[in-house]
């Protein structure tokens, strides 16, 4: 993690919203916030973010 960067800043809000839409939980986030999203769906969101990052890295190699 970069100096001065908090754990909250690792994923942009835009990326999180895009992933939430893709997983079908964007409506929950908009109505009730991230705290209302089930942990299973949060795990799926992280998995999807990691998969995207890996594809980007592979494309740059």
Secondary structure as the mmCIF struct_conf table of DSSP 4:
data_model
#
loop_
_struct_conf.conf_type_id
_struct_conf.id
_struct_conf.beg_label_comp_id
_struct_conf.beg_label_asym_id
_struct_conf.beg_label_seq_id
_struct_conf.end_label_comp_id
_struct_conf.end_label_asym_id
_struct_conf.end_label_seq_id
TURN_TY1_P TURN_TY1_P1 UNK A 3 UNK A 4
HELX_RH_3T_P HELX_RH_3T_P1 UNK A 7 UNK A 9
BEND BEND1 UNK A 10 UNK A 11
HELX_RH_AL_P HELX_RH_AL_P1 UNK A 13 UNK A 23
TURN_TY1_P TURN_TY1_P2 UNK A 24 UNK A 24
HELX_RH_AL_P HELX_RH_AL_P2 UNK A 26 UNK A 32
HELX_RH_3T_P HELX_RH_3T_P2 UNK A 34 UNK A 36
BEND BEND2 UNK A 37 UNK A 37
HELX_RH_AL_P HELX_RH_AL_P3 UNK A 39 UNK A 60
#
